[in-house]
Amino acid sequence: MIRPLIAAAATALALAATPAAAQQDPVDGNCATRAGVSLYVNVAGLKDRTGRLKLELYPPNEEDFLRDDTSLKKENKPFRRIWATVPQSGPVRLCIRAPYAGTWAVLFTHDRDGKNKFNFWEDGAGFPSNQKLGRSRPKVRQALVNVGAGGGQITIKAQYLRGLGGFGPLDD
């Protein structure tokens, strides 16, 4: 009797300790049933169908953009992340939930080796502006998207290292 209660309490504590921002949203139509506002992201130009895909949603300012999620959570700043397996064929459509309607910064990455650490030489990235990333650190203005009260949809072109010119889409 005591053992199941302890196990249930431990499970409840573990779930409560998981920050809402770190929880994964579904990547299909069920995204609409979660709290917040749905942003659907169509991904174009994947190099291949390996690894995992990641979407991250940041506050829309230069200071918080691409900051470590632990720091953002500590300061109670909004942050969301979803992971998805790469579909073996067909269109790639992801869904992430913004906490509320407004302007957000969005980062897409293609983690080709599945190691959850960006590999400059192999992995891809992309932002809503679809500007060529080149060799410099992206600016928040490249990542901004407005998510309306009814949600939104954007297309992000994946970009990969293309020699000395830095990151760019494969079809350029």
N, C-alpha and C positions, 0 to 999 in steps of 0.2 A: 504494500500500500504506500509506504513512504518512498520507495525507489521510483515508482512512476511519477509521483508528485515532484520529486527532485529533478527528474529528467524533463518534465514539462516546464518547470520553472527555469531550468537552464536554457531550454529552447526559446522560451519567451524572452529571457534576458538577452540572448544572442541576437534575436530578431530586432529587439528594441535598440540594441547597441549598433546595429547596422544603419549608418546614415541613409536617409531617404535618397540622397543624391547619388549614392553608390549602387542603389538597386537597379537592376536591369529592366528596361522596358521591353515589351514584345516588339518584334519587327514586322508584324503583320497587322491586319485590321483590328485586332484586339487592343491596339495602342489607344484607340478612341475611348476605351472603357476606363482608362487610368485618369487620375487627377491631373489637372493642368491642361495645356493646349497642345494638340498634335502638330508636329512638323514632320512632313514626309519628305524624305531626301532620296531622289533618284540618282544613282551613281553611274556615270558613264566612263568608258575608257580604261577599265581594269586591265592590267598587264596580263593577268592570268586568273584562274579560279582556285587559288591556293590560300591557305591561312584563314585569317579572320578580319572582319571589318569593325571599325570603331567610329562612333560619333560622339563628340563631346560638345556640350553647350556651356558657354562662359558668359559672365557679365560683359556688357558691351563697352568696355573701356580698356585702354592700353595697359594700365597697371595690373588688371586681373587676367587679361587674355593670356592663355597658355601657362598660367601659374599652376603650381602643384595643387591638386585637389584637396590634399590634407590641410593646407593653409587656408584655402577658400572656405572649407567646411568649418574650420576653427573660428573663422571670422563671421560665420553664418551668412556667407554669400552664396547665391544660387549657383549650382553646378549640377550638370547631369551627364551621364555616360551610359551608352549602351554598346554591347558587343553582339555581333552576329556572325554566323558561319557564312562563308561565301557560297551562294547557290551555284550548283554545277552548270546550270544553263539558264537562259532567259534573262529578263531585266532584273536589275538589282535595286530594290526599294527598301529603305530603312525608315523607321519611325522613332522619333525621340520626343519626349514630352517637355515642353517649356513650363516652368512653374506658373506662368501667367502670360497673357498677351503682351507684346512689346518687342523691342529690339534686342537681339541676342547675337553673340559671336559663336560661330559653329566651325568646328574642325572635324574633318574626315581623315581617317588613316586606314591604309591597307597593310595590315601586319602579315606579310607573306609567309614568314617562318613561324608564326604563332607564339613567339616568345614574350610578347607584351613589353617589348623594349624597341623603340624606333631604331631601325637599322638604316642609316643614311644611304647605304649602297644598294639596298634591296627593296625597302618598303616605299609605299606611295602615300601621298597626302593630297588634300584638296580643300578649297574654301568656296563659299557661295559666289564670290565675284568671278571665279574662274580665270583670274589673271594669272599669267605665267609667274611662278614663284621665284624662279632664278636661284641665286645663291644666298640671298639675305633672309634674315628672320622675317616672317610675315608680319604685317601690320594689322591691327584690329579692323581697320576699314575694309580689308580684303575679306573678312570673315563675317561681316554684319548681315543680318537678315531680319526683316520685320515679320513677326508672327502675329497675325490678327486674332481676334477673339474666337473666330471660327476655325482657327488653325491655318496651316499653309503648306505649300509644296514648292520645292526648289530642285534644281539639278546641279550636281557637283561633278566636275570632270577630274578624274584621278590624274595625278602628276607623279612622275618618277624621275630619278636622276638621269640626265641626258648629256653627260660629259661635262666639259668645263663651263658650259652655260648654266648649269644648275638644274633645278627641277622644271619640268614642263610636261604637257600632255603628250602622249605617244603619237597622236595623229597630226602633230605639227610638222 
